[in-house]
């Protein structure tokens, strides 16, 4: 039995189709201060539906909801946001000392994560 020959173009087209999202990507922001709201807008610009906002400070939470997609859910506890199975990607925009733990928790919850530096201040 001969193995069919596949040209590069067919391979790239087939493999990229397998990775493509089957609908809009649903994202969430953890930390809706100035940087978080900016990142929410940037993610919306590339087609991510920002479906949830999380912040412990109510004024930031409300400001984040104003920037997020229509009907976005509001959370004051990021672990409750991570429990939402409809959220696919999480943007962590909290103060630096929270980055590592939130990223670890998000990955354990099966989410893709975007976080800016620094991830942590120490290796330990």
Secondary structure, DSSP 8 states (H G I E B T S, - for coil): -------HHHHHHHHHHHHS-SS--EEEEE--SHHHHHHHHHHHHTT-EEEEEE-SSHHHHHHHHHHS-TT-EEES-HHHHHT-TT--EEEE-S-GGGHHHHHHHHHHTT-EEEE-S-S-SS--
